[in-house]
Amino acid sequence: MATIRNSSPTKQKAQRERKRQDEVLEASAKLFHEKGYSDTTVQDVADALGMLKGSLYYYIDTKEDLLFNLLVQVHDEVDELLEEVKAMPGLTPLQRLEIYVRRLTSYNLYNLDRATVYYHDVDRLSEDRRSVIMARRKSENQFVARLIRQAQQDGDADDSMDAIILTNFVFSTMIWTYRWYRPQGFDAEMVADLCSKFAIGGITGFP
């Protein structure tokens, strides 16, 4: 019988550190969403985690680190989602776009605290850090614009409309949900499905 090896102490420590970092960002997202980034203090985050303020500074240097690290984490997860959609075989550009819109909208709705902070507070970052986030956001915009242009070239979308404008409309449809969606009022999957249909309908010209 094979022996199951325990993880090395170093690996276990790394896993604990990663888990704690995720907890720090989760608590930060909740507080930033509820109180606002400006009104939330490092002490508030430490209190929510049941730890000393000095212990929290093991993970950060400033409050802005919490916001930046949170937005980077959101982008990492969204990029993973995007790569999964890119890798799906046998889809037309419109089919791929519809799946992407549905999945990204679902991500936003199921991660409402983080999505709200991401869209609402990105301008709170220093210029250098904001540039990092906006550069990553640009790659998502390019992905959607490219799919729209391909659909127009294939005759599946209205080519009389500018692809960049349509791209902005698509993201507005996905993003604005954070302003009004509440889990108690609407089913997340229903909302995501409607957003995807609305976005595709706009691109094809509501035939």
Helices and strands as residue ranges (DSSP letters): H 9-35, H 42-49, H 53-56, H 63-86, H 93-110, H 112-121, G 122-124, H 127-153, H 163-175, H 177-180, H 188-204
